[in-house]
Amino acid sequence: MTHTATATPATPKLPANEPWGIWAAILFVIATLVTAVATLGVAGLVVVMVPAAIAMLVLLCFIVFG
């Protein structure tokens, strides 16, 4: 009786396919918001929120349109 070699399935390289630049930008925006609230309170949140909202729209465009 002959035994055929069974091929092991290749595992996908998920970390290599991850959009790390987008994740880093999202983390940067969230860290900026947290820092603004921690240092300046609600006024800091208002000052930072407009550019953060614009940045999040840009990131969303990157995600949607590639």
Beta strands, then each sheet from edge to edge (+ up, - down):
end
